[in-house]
Every structure is written in C-alpha cells, then in structure tokens.
Amino acid sequence: MLFTVKICGITTPADAALAAAAGADAIGLNFVAGSPRALGLEAARAVAAAVPPGVLKVGVFAGATAAEIRRVAESVGLDAVQLHGHLAGEGPGVDPPARCAELAGLTLIRAVRLEAGRPPDTPDPPDALAAARIWLAEAAALGAEPDLVIVDAAVTRETAPGQLGGTGATVDWQALAQTPPLGLPTALAGGLTPDNVAEAIRASMAAAVDTASGVESAPGYKDPEKVRAFVAAARTAFAATAKSR
C-alpha cells in the first residue's frame, strides 16, 4: 500500500505538520478548481515544504490535462497524483483511462465510486464497481493502470469538479465488502470521521483510509483533536482487523 492513513484537503503548512505528527503517512493537496480546499502553486509549495520525509504528498486533480498535472507535480514536489474526476462523459472534470498512460512514470491513484445497487432482497444484484472495472480495464489495455484505487462516495454525472470530494457523504461499507475486489490495492474514503472510521474499517475490510471534511473545523482547516483522534482510531482498527485475519 502507498499509505494507510491519508489526511486530504490540507491547505496550510501548520495542518501538514499536524497531520504528519498525528501519524498520517500521506497528505492530500487539492488542485481542483471550485473546491474550498483548492491550492495555488505558491501555497501548495509552502504546504509541501512542511511535510517531513516519509509522508506521501498526493496531488488531487479532476479533469486536468496530463501536461498540467506534470507541471504541478514537478513544481510542488508531489510524490503521487490522484485522479478524482468522473470516470466517463464529455463534460468538465472527466479523467479518461488514457490519462494513466499519459502520466507514465508518476505514482498514480484513481478515485472511483461505489454505484448504488438493487435492494438487498433482489436476486443477482449488479456489480457496484462495474464502472470502475471498465475504466481500469481500458487503462490497462492502453498500457498503464493506477498504483492504488480509492473508493469514494457516489456522485451524479452532473456533479461539478469542485464538489466531487470532501462532501461528507459515506460509502456503503458492507456493500463494498461484498463486492468482488478490483485486483488493485484499495483504500476507502467518503464521510470518514474519528467516530465512524473504526466501524468503516471493520465493515468494509479496507486496508487504508482517506478523509478530508471528517477532520475539519471549517472547509480547508483541520481540527487538531479530530485529526489525532482519526489517525489513532484508524490505526487501532487496522491492528485489530490484522489480528482477526
């Protein structure tokens, strides 16, 4: 796994240092226009400079060109790139499968969505990760696939790029656990907080977690107590699930 606990939407050097000191092994820097957590290059470089060695710096993008992503990654010193845009479509905020090959050489994370399925009592429910499987298969056929997949909360195709993450909406953890794996390292995001992350890990059997709004005092600003509590709860839950396997 690239990371076990990621704190996303970091906007200040102080919050970057806070997350690292709390035990997070990855932080996310948002470059999606319209997001309340979006950073310009100067601010992003200041945040990245506050991240100690050994903590992964992940840049989050949605609908950006490969050239733009590479430019930001080099300027800021990112360790990994996260594609958080729509899986398909023609509008803004789409990250097509070809983007993987275009970003060859960079460590790549892909956010996907657990689609709503039929009610539990309906026979033969559809694959809740069908769209993700199609995207990943097309990326692999084009010569590249992500190093890690993050399962986030569902959105509509009309959702604007700046509202694709950090909304507080959760994933159906039990449905995720019952869905056949994607065949790639997979992390869980979507509405995770210090109060529910342990339950989410137990229910979904996730090997890594990612949160943004769940540890904030306001959009883009982390609450120190929530950050520390989230990391502690997640790591305790991971240790417990490892013993039970």
Secondary structure, DSSP 8 states (H G I E B T S, - for coil): ---SEEE----SHHHHHHHHHHT-SEEEEE--TT-TTB--HHHHHHHHHTS-TTSEEEEEESS--HHHHHHHHHHHT-SEEEE-SBSS-SSTTB--THHHHHTTTS-EEEEEE------TTSSS---TTHHHHHHHHHHHHTT---SEEEEE----TT--GGGSS-S-----HHHHHHS---SS-EEE-SS--TTTHHHHHHHH--S-EEESGGGEEETTEE-HHHHHHHHHHHHHHHHHHHHH-
